[in-house]
Amino acid sequence: MASPRGDSGHMIVKQILVVEDERPIREMLAFGLRRAGFEVREAADALAARSAVANQRPDLLIIDWMLPDTSGLELTRQFKRDRDTAELPIIMLTARAEEADKIAGLDGGADDYLTKPFSPRELVSRINAVLRRAAPAEADDNVAFNGLTLDQASQRVLAGERTVPLGPTEYRMLAFFMTHAERVYTREQLLDRIWGGNVYVEERTIDVHIRRLRKALEEFGYDRFIQTVRGSGYRFSTRAE
């Protein structure tokens, strides 16, 4: 559902920024998303996209790979490097169907990757799945290990008093690990627990997000807690491997 109800019972309309230089495609996407219940804004290039985000932060970005001024991949990297926009969910659109391109898009910070051509229903389904992953956790408890704290009420991770900048998928992954410490999970189990069983995501995607999570934790010395168990999967552990 594109618009869940808020505490007052009113519908909360999610805002999508579509970044696509080809006007017919951009307008087609915007039309379909508005019909699905989203509020939609449009940008024809990276410069307009950065300006639009600065003026009003959207709930999710849809970025085409091929833009006239900066590639969509580089624009995604710029948003993810900026602390103010690092947690913005991003779906990349592209005609590139090769696995290496998908990995490059996910490594660049995209939360999902959709290859053209695709159906409007699939795009809406992907958007809703990414928005669910980015939604604040309902739990109020803090979970802490050796100075690394998961604040589930504010959906933040703290290293001491410093905030660890994480994208929505990496946050959900770390939250799952920290609340299920010391247990090994296969890639398939992680896909089911973090993405949900009704969303198709390749198992290789787990490896991409594990790398991004470790990179975010590395600055604070906590990357060692995300451990690879050869032949089995991954676990969160404060013990030495």
ZABA-301463 format. One record per residue: residue in one letter; y, x, z of N, C-alpha, C, O in turn. Coordinates in steps of 0.05 Angstrom, whole numbers, padded with zeros to 5 digits, always signed. Layout:
! residues N
aYXZYXZYXZYXZ/...
//
This chain:
! residues 241
m-00024+00017+00000+00000+00000+00000+00025+00018+00000+00026+00036+00016/a+00044+00012-00017+00067+00029-00020+00086+00026+00003+00102+00045+00008/s+00087+00002+00016+00107-00003+00036+00096-00014+00061+00094-00039+00064/p+00087+00003+00080+00077-00007+00105+00098-00019+00122+00122-00015+00117/r+00090-00036+00142+00110-00049+00158+00119-00031+00181+00103-00016+00193/g+00144-00032+00188+00155-00017+00210+00152-00032+00236+00139-00054+00236/d+00162-00022+00258+00159-00034+00284+00171-00062+00285+00161-00079+00300/s+00193-00067+00269+00206-00092+00270+00193-00113+00252+00201-00136+00251/g+00172-00104+00237+00159-00122+00219+00169-00121+00191+00157-00133+00173/h+00192-00107+00186+00203-00105+00159+00187-00085+00143+00175-00066+00154/m+00187-00088+00117+00173-00070+00099+00189-00044+00097+00213-00044+00093/i+00176-00022+00099+00188+00004+00096+00182+00014+00067+00160+00020+00060/v+00203+00015+00051+00200+00022+00023+00202+00053+00021+00221+00065+00029/k+00181+00064+00009+00180+00093+00005+00196+00101-00020+00194+00087-00040/q+00211+00123-00018+00227+00131-00041+00214+00155-00055+00206+00175-00042/i+00212+00152-00081+00199+00173-00098+00221+00185-00116+00236+00170-00129/l+00222+00211-00118+00239+00224-00138+00222+00235-00161+00204+00251-00156/v+00226+00225-00185+00211+00233-00208+00227+00254-00224+00249+00249-00233/v+00216+00278-00226+00229+00300-00240+00214+00304-00267+00193+00316-00267/e+00226+00295-00288+00213+00296-00315+00235+00296-00336+00253+00279-00336/d+00234+00316-00354+00256+00319-00373+00254+00300-00397+00274+00294-00410/e+00229+00291-00403+00226+00272-00426+00233+00244-00417+00218+00232-00401/r+00255+00233-00427+00266+00208-00417+00246+00185-00419+00243+00170-00400/p+00232+00181-00442+00213+00159-00444+00191+00160-00422+00184+00139-00411/i+00181+00184-00418+00160+00187-00397+00171+00182-00370+00159+00168-00353/r+00195+00193-00364+00208+00189-00338+00213+00159-00333+00207+00149-00311/e+00223+00145-00353+00229+00117-00349+00203+00100-00346+00203+00081-00331/m+00182+00108-00361+00157+00094-00358+00145+00098-00330+00136+00079-00318/l+00147+00123-00319+00137+00128-00292+00153+00112-00272+00142+00100-00254/a+00180+00112-00275+00197+00098-00256+00191+00068-00256+00191+00056-00235/f+00188+00057-00280+00182+00029-00283+00156+00021-00268+00155+00002-00253/g+00135+00037-00273+00110+00031-00260+00111+00034-00230+00098+00018-00216/l+00125+00054-00220+00127+00058-00192+00144+00036-00178+00137+00028-00156/r+00164+00027-00192+00180+00005-00180+00163-00020-00179+00165-00035-00160/r+00147-00025-00199+00129-00048-00199+00109-00046-00176+00101-00067-00165/a+00102-00022-00168+00083-00017-00146+00096-00019-00119+00083-00017-00098/g+00123-00023-00118+00137-00027-00093+00152-00003-00082+00162-00004-00060/f+00155+00018-00098+00169+00041-00090+00199+00040-00098+00205+00027-00118/e+00216+00053-00083+00243+00058-00093+00242+00084-00108+00230+00104-00099/v+00254+00085-00132+00251+00108-00149+00279+00119-00157+00297+00104-00164/r+00281+00146-00156+00304+00160-00167+00294+00179-00188+00270+00186-00188/e+00311+00187-00206+00302+00203-00229+00319+00229-00231+00343+00229-00225/a+00306+00250-00241+00320+00275-00247+00308+00287-00272+00284+00286-00275/a+00325+00297-00289+00316+00307-00315+00310+00337-00315+00298+00347-00334/d+00318+00352-00294+00313+00380-00293+00313+00390-00264+00318+00374-00246/a+00308+00416-00260+00306+00426-00233+00332+00426-00219+00333+00420-00195/l+00354+00431-00233+00381+00430-00220+00387+00403-00209+00396+00400-00187/a+00382+00382-00226+00387+00355-00217+00368+00347-00194+00376+00332-00176/a+00344+00357-00194+00325+00351-00173+00334+00363-00146+00333+00350-00126/r+00343+00388-00147+00353+00401-00122+00377+00386-00111+00379+00382-00087/s+00395+00378-00129+00418+00363-00121+00410+00336-00109+00422+00327-00089/a+00391+00322-00121+00382+00296-00112+00370+00298-00084+00374+00281-00067/v+00353+00319-00080+00341+00322-00054+00361+00329-00032+00359+00320-00010/a+00381+00345-00040+00402+00352-00021+00419+00328-00013+00427+00325+00010/n+00423+00310-00032+00440+00286-00026+00425+00265-00010+00436+00253+00008/q+00399+00262-00016+00383+00242-00002+00354+00250-00004+00342+00251-00026/r+00342+00256+00019+00314+00266+00019+00294+00243+00012+00294+00223+00026/p+00278+00247-00009+00258+00227-00016+00234+00230+00002+00231+00249+00018/d+00216+00210+00000+00191+00212+00015+00170+00228+00000+00151+00239+00012/l+00173+00230-00026+00154+00245-00043+00167+00252-00069+00183+00238-00079/l+00159+00275-00080+00168+00285-00106+00146+00285-00126+00123+00293-00120/i+00152+00275-00150+00133+00278-00173+00147+00297-00192+00169+00291-00202/i+00135+00320-00197+00148+00341-00213+00131+00348-00237+00107+00355-00234/d+00142+00347-00261+00128+00355-00285+00128+00385-00287+00148+00398-00280/w+00106+00397-00296+00104+00426-00298+00125+00438-00317+00137+00458-00311/m+00129+00424-00340+00147+00435-00360+00175+00423-00357+00179+00399-00364/l+00194+00438-00347+00222+00430-00345+00239+00449-00361+00232+00472-00365/p+00263+00440-00370+00279+00457-00388+00292+00481-00375+00297+00501-00388/d+00299+00480-00349+00314+00502-00337+00296+00519-00319+00298+00544-00320/t+00279+00507-00304+00260+00522-00286+00233+00507-00288+00233+00483-00289/s+00211+00521-00288+00185+00508-00290+00181+00491-00265+00192+00496-00243/g+00166+00470-00268+00159+00453-00245+00145+00468-00224+00148+00462-00200/l+00128+00487-00232+00114+00504-00212+00133+00520-00195+00131+00521-00171/e+00153+00532-00208+00173+00548-00193+00190+00530-00176+00197+00537-00153/l+00197+00506-00186+00213+00488-00170+00197+00480-00145+00209+00478-00123/t+00172+00475-00148+00155+00468-00125+00154+00491-00105+00157+00486-00081/r+00152+00515-00115+00152+00539-00097+00178+00541-00082+00179+00547-00058/q+00201+00535-00096+00227+00536-00083+00229+00516-00060+00239+00523-00039/f+00220+00492-00065+00221+00471-00044+00203+00479-00021+00211+00475+00003/k+00180+00491-00026+00161+00497-00005+00170+00522+00011+00163+00525+00034/r+00186+00539-00002+00197+00563+00013+00220+00556+00031+00225+00570+00051/d+00234+00535+00025+00257+00526+00040+00248+00511+00065+00234+00491+00063/r+00256+00520+00089+00247+00507+00113+00254+00478+00114+00239+00462+00125/d+00277+00470+00102+00286+00443+00103+00270+00424+00086+00269+00400+00091/t+00257+00435+00066+00241+00418+00047+00212+00426+00046+00197+00415+00029/a+00203+00444+00063+00176+00454+00062+00155+00432+00066+00133+00434+00055/e+00162+00411+00080+00143+00390+00086+00144+00367+00067+00130+00347+00070/l+00162+00369+00047+00163+00347+00027+00137+00346+00011+00129+00366-00001/p+00124+00323+00010+00100+00320-00006+00107+00322-00036+00127+00310-00045/i+00091+00336-00052+00096+00340-00080+00070+00336-00096+00049+00347-00090/i+00073+00319-00117+00051+00316-00136+00060+00328-00163+00082+00321-00173/m+00045+00346-00174+00052+00358-00200+00038+00343-00223+00015+00335-00221/l+00053+00339-00244+00043+00326-00269+00042+00348-00290+00061+00363-00294/t+00021+00349-00306+00019+00369-00326-00002+00362-00347-00021+00347-00341/a+00001+00373-00371-00020+00370-00391-00040+00392-00389-00060+00392-00403/r-00036+00411-00370-00054+00434-00367-00078+00425-00351-00076+00418-00327/a-00101+00426-00363-00126+00416-00350-00144+00439-00341-00165+00433-00328/e-00137+00464-00346-00155+00486-00339-00155+00489-00308-00135+00484-00295/e-00178+00497-00298-00181+00501-00269-00160+00521-00258-00149+00517-00236/a-00155+00542-00273-00136+00563-00264-00108+00551-00260-00094+00558-00242/d-00101+00532-00278-00075+00519-00276-00074+00501-00251-00053+00500-00238/k-00096+00487-00246-00097+00470-00222-00094+00486-00197-00079+00479-00179/i-00108+00509-00196-00106+00526-00173-00078+00537-00170-00068+00539-00148/a-00066+00545-00193-00038+00555-00192-00019+00534-00181-00001+00540-00165/g-00023+00509-00189-00006+00488-00179-00009+00483-00149+00011+00480-00135/l-00034+00483-00140-00039+00479-00111-00030+00503-00095-00018+00500-00074/d-00035+00527-00106-00025+00551-00092+00005+00552-00091+00017+00563-00072/g+00018+00540-00111+00047+00540-00111+00059+00520-00091+00083+00521-00087/g+00042+00504-00079+00052+00486-00058+00048+00457-00063+00054+00440-00045/a+00039+00450-00087+00034+00421-00093+00013+00409-00074-00007+00423-00068/d+00017+00385-00066-00002+00371-00049-00024+00357-00065-00045+00350-00055/d-00018+00352-00090-00038+00341-00108-00029+00348-00137-00007+00357-00142/y-00048+00344-00156-00044+00354-00183-00057+00333-00201-00080+00327-00199/l-00041+00322-00220-00051+00301-00238-00047+00310-00267-00025+00317-00275/t-00069+00309-00282-00069+00318-00310-00064+00295-00328-00076+00274-00326/k-00045+00299-00347-00040+00278-00368-00062+00278-00388-00074+00299-00394/p-00069+00255-00399-00058+00228-00392-00072+00217-00367-00094+00224-00361/f-00058+00200-00353-00069+00187-00330-00060+00158-00329-00040+00151-00342/s-00073+00142-00314-00066+00114-00312-00045+00110-00290-00045+00125-00270/p-00027+00090-00292-00008+00084-00271-00022+00078-00244-00012+00085-00223/r-00046+00065-00246-00060+00059-00221-00070+00084-00207-00069+00086-00183/e-00078+00104-00223-00087+00129-00211-00064+00143-00197-00067+00154-00175/l-00041+00143-00211-00017+00156-00199-00010+00143-00173-00004+00157-00153/v-00009+00117-00172-00002+00102-00148-00022+00108-00126-00015+00111-00102/s-00048+00109-00133-00068+00116-00113-00064+00144-00102-00067+00148-00078/r-00058+00163-00119-00054+00190-00110-00029+00191-00092-00029+00205-00071/i-00008+00177-00099+00017+00177-00083+00011+00166-00055+00019+00178-00035/n-00003+00143-00054-00009+00131-00028-00027+00150-00011-00023+00151+00013/a-00046+00164-00024-00063+00182-00009-00047+00205+00002-00050+00212+00026/v-00028+00217-00013-00012+00239-00004+00007+00229+00019+00011+00243+00038/l+00018+00205+00016+00036+00194+00036+00021+00189+00062+00032+00193+00084/r-00004+00180+00060-00020+00176+00084-00025+00203+00098-00023+00204+00123/r-00030+00223+00083-00035+00250+00095-00010+00260+00108-00011+00275+00128/a+00013+00253+00097+00039+00263+00108+00049+00246+00131+00069+00254+00143/a+00037+00223+00136+00047+00205+00157+00044+00218+00184+00025+00233+00189/p+00063+00213+00203+00062+00224+00230+00036+00215+00244+00027+00193+00241/a+00025+00233+00260+00002+00227+00276+00008+00207+00297+00031+00206+00307/e-00011+00190+00304-00006+00169+00324-00011+00179+00353+00000+00168+00372/a-00026+00201+00356-00032+00211+00383-00007+00223+00395+00010+00234+00381/d-00006+00222+00422+00017+00233+00437+00010+00259+00451+00028+00272+00462/d-00015+00267+00451-00023+00290+00467-00017+00316+00452-00016+00317+00428/n-00012+00337+00468-00009+00364+00458-00036+00378+00460-00050+00374+00480/v-00042+00395+00441-00066+00412+00442-00057+00440+00439-00042+00447+00421/a-00065+00458+00457-00055+00486+00457-00078+00506+00460-00097+00502+00475/f-00075+00528+00445-00094+00550+00446-00078+00576+00445-00065+00582+00425/n-00078+00591+00467-00065+00618+00467-00037+00618+00457-00029+00636+00442/g-00021+00598+00464+00007+00597+00455+00012+00582+00430+00035+00578+00422/l-00009+00574+00415-00006+00558+00392-00009+00529+00400-00031+00521+00410/t+00012+00512+00396+00012+00485+00406+00014+00465+00384+00032+00467+00367/l-00003+00445+00384-00002+00422+00366+00011+00399+00381+00000+00388+00399/d+00036+00392+00372+00050+00369+00384+00046+00346+00365+00059+00343+00345/q+00027+00329+00372+00019+00307+00355+00040+00285+00354+00041+00270+00334/a+00056+00282+00375+00076+00261+00375+00098+00267+00354+00107+00249+00340/s+00107+00292+00353+00128+00299+00334+00117+00311+00308+00133+00317+00290/q+00091+00314+00307+00077+00326+00283+00088+00353+00277+00095+00360+00255/r+00089+00370+00298+00098+00398+00295+00077+00416+00307+00062+00409+00325/v+00077+00441+00297+00061+00462+00308+00079+00484+00318+00097+00493+00302/l+00076+00492+00342+00093+00513+00354+00078+00538+00361+00056+00536+00372/a+00090+00561+00355+00079+00586+00363+00099+00596+00385+00120+00606+00378/g+00091+00593+00410+00111+00597+00431+00132+00575+00429+00125+00551+00432/e+00157+00582+00424+00178+00563+00421+00187+00561+00392+00206+00546+00385/r+00174+00575+00374+00181+00575+00345+00163+00555+00330+00139+00553+00335/t+00176+00540+00312+00162+00521+00296+00148+00535+00273+00160+00552+00259/v+00122+00529+00269+00107+00540+00246+00111+00521+00222+00103+00498+00224/p+00124+00531+00201+00129+00513+00178+00104+00508+00162+00091+00526+00151/l+00096+00482+00162+00071+00474+00148+00077+00450+00130+00093+00433+00137/g+00064+00450+00107+00065+00426+00091+00048+00404+00103+00033+00410+00122/p+00050+00380+00093+00035+00357+00105+00005+00361+00105-00009+00354+00125/t-00006+00372+00084-00035+00376+00082-00044+00398+00101-00064+00395+00115/e-00029+00420+00102-00036+00441+00121-00034+00432+00150-00049+00440+00167/y-00013+00415+00155-00011+00405+00183-00036+00388+00190-00048+00392+00211/r-00044+00370+00172-00067+00354+00178-00092+00370+00181-00109+00365+00198/m-00094+00391+00165-00118+00409+00167-00118+00423+00193-00139+00424+00207/l-00095+00435+00201-00094+00449+00227-00098+00430+00250-00112+00437+00270/a-00086+00406+00248-00090+00386+00270-00119+00379+00273-00129+00376+00295/f-00133+00376+00251-00162+00370+00252-00177+00393+00265-00194+00389+00282/f-00171+00417+00256-00185+00441+00267-00180+00443+00297-00198+00448+00312/m-00155+00440+00305-00148+00445+00334-00159+00423+00352-00164+00428+00375/t-00163+00399+00341-00176+00378+00357-00206+00378+00354-00219+00361+00366/h-00217+00396+00338-00246+00399+00335-00253+00429+00336-00268+00438+00319/a-00242+00443+00356-00245+00472+00357-00275+00480+00361-00290+00466+00373/e-00281+00504+00350-00307+00517+00354-00329+00505+00337-00352+00515+00338/r-00324+00483+00323-00346+00471+00307-00342+00479+00278-00319+00479+00268/v-00364+00485+00265-00363+00492+00236-00364+00467+00219-00380+00449+00224/y-00346+00466+00199-00346+00443+00180-00349+00454+00152-00337+00473+00144/t-00366+00440+00137-00369+00447+00108-00344+00438+00093-00328+00422+00104/r-00341+00447+00069-00319+00438+00052-00320+00408+00048-00300+00394+00048/e-00345+00398+00043-00348+00369+00039-00340+00353+00063-00327+00332+00060/q-00347+00363+00087-00339+00349+00111-00308+00349+00115-00296+00329+00123/l-00296+00372+00109-00267+00374+00111-00253+00356+00092-00233+00343+00098/l-00263+00354+00067-00252+00336+00047-00253+00307+00057-00233+00293+00055/d-00275+00300+00069-00279+00272+00078-00260+00267+00102-00249+00245+00104/r-00258+00286+00121-00242+00281+00145-00212+00283+00140-00197+00268+00152/i-00204+00300+00121-00175+00304+00117-00164+00288+00095-00142+00277+00097/w-00179+00285+00073-00170+00270+00050-00180+00241+00050-00167+00223+00038/g-00203+00236+00062-00214+00209+00062-00235+00208+00040-00234+00221+00019/g-00255+00191+00045-00278+00189+00027-00272+00176+00000-00288+00178-00018/n-00250+00161-00002-00244+00146-00026-00225+00160-00045-00215+00148-00064/v-00219+00185-00040-00201+00201-00056-00216+00225-00068-00229+00240-00053/y-00215+00227-00095-00229+00249-00107-00213+00275-00106-00191+00276-00118/v-00223+00295-00092-00210+00321-00091-00233+00342-00094-00253+00339-00081/e-00228+00362-00110-00249+00383-00114-00251+00400-00089-00232+00404-00074/e-00276+00409-00084-00281+00425-00060-00265+00451-00060-00258+00461-00039/r-00259+00462-00084-00243+00486-00085-00215+00482-00073-00203+00501-00064/t-00206+00457-00072-00180+00451-00061-00179+00460-00032-00158+00469-00022/i-00201+00457-00017-00202+00465+00011-00195+00495+00013-00179+00502+00031/d-00206+00512-00004-00201+00540-00003-00171+00546-00007-00160+00564+00006/v-00159+00532-00026-00130+00535-00031-00114+00529-00006-00096+00545+00001/h-00119+00507+00007-00104+00499+00030-00110+00517+00054-00093+00521+00071/i-00135+00527+00056-00141+00546+00077-00124+00571+00074-00114+00582+00094/r-00122+00581+00049-00105+00605+00045-00076+00599+00052-00063+00616+00064/r-00066+00576+00045-00038+00570+00052-00034+00567+00082-00014+00575+00092/l-00054+00555+00095-00052+00552+00124-00053+00580+00138-00037+00585+00156/r-00071+00597+00129-00072+00624+00141-00046+00639+00136-00037+00653+00154/k-00035+00636+00112-00010+00650+00106+00013+00641+00125+00029+00657+00134/a+00014+00615+00130+00035+00604+00148+00031+00614+00176+00051+00619+00191/l+00006+00617+00185+00000+00626+00212+00002+00656+00216+00005+00666+00238/e+00000+00670+00194-00002+00700+00195+00023+00712+00208+00021+00731+00224/e+00047+00701+00202+00072+00711+00213+00071+00711+00244+00084+00727+00257/f+00056+00692+00255+00056+00688+00284+00030+00700+00297+00027+00698+00321/g+00013+00712+00280-00011+00725+00291-00034+00706+00297-00052+00713+00311/y-00033+00682+00285-00054+00662+00291-00072+00657+00267-00090+00640+00269/d-00069+00671+00246-00086+00667+00222-00115+00673+00228-00133+00662+00216/r-00120+00690+00248-00148+00698+00255-00163+00674+00267-00188+00675+00269/f-00149+00653+00276-00163+00630+00288-00177+00613+00267-00195+00598+00273/i-00168+00615+00241-00181+00601+00220-00203+00619+00208-00197+00637+00193/q-00227+00614+00215-00249+00632+00209-00268+00621+00187-00274+00597+00187/t-00276+00639+00169-00295+00632+00149-00323+00637+00160-00329+00659+00169/v-00341+00618+00158-00369+00621+00166-00385+00623+00140-00390+00602+00127/r-00393+00647+00133-00406+00651+00107-00430+00633+00103-00448+00630+00120/g-00430+00619+00080-00451+00601+00073-00450+00574+00086-00467+00557+00080/s-00430+00570+00103-00428+00544+00117-00402+00530+00113-00401+00507+00105/g-00380+00544+00119-00354+00530+00116-00333+00544+00133-00330+00569+00132/y-00318+00529+00148-00296+00540+00164-00296+00528+00192-00307+00507+00197/r-00283+00543+00210-00280+00533+00238-00254+00544+00249-00243+00563+00239/f-00244+00531+00270-00221+00540+00286-00233+00551+00311-00246+00537+00326/s-00227+00577+00317-00238+00589+00341-00219+00611+00351-00208+00626+00335/t-00216+00613+00377-00199+00634+00389-00216+00658+00395-00206+00678+00405/r-00242+00656+00391-00260+00679+00396-00260+00697+00371-00255+00689+00349/a-00266+00722+00377-00268+00741+00355-00292+00735+00337-00313+00726+00346/e-00288+00739+00310-00310+00733+00292-00333+00753+00295-00353+00751+00281/
//
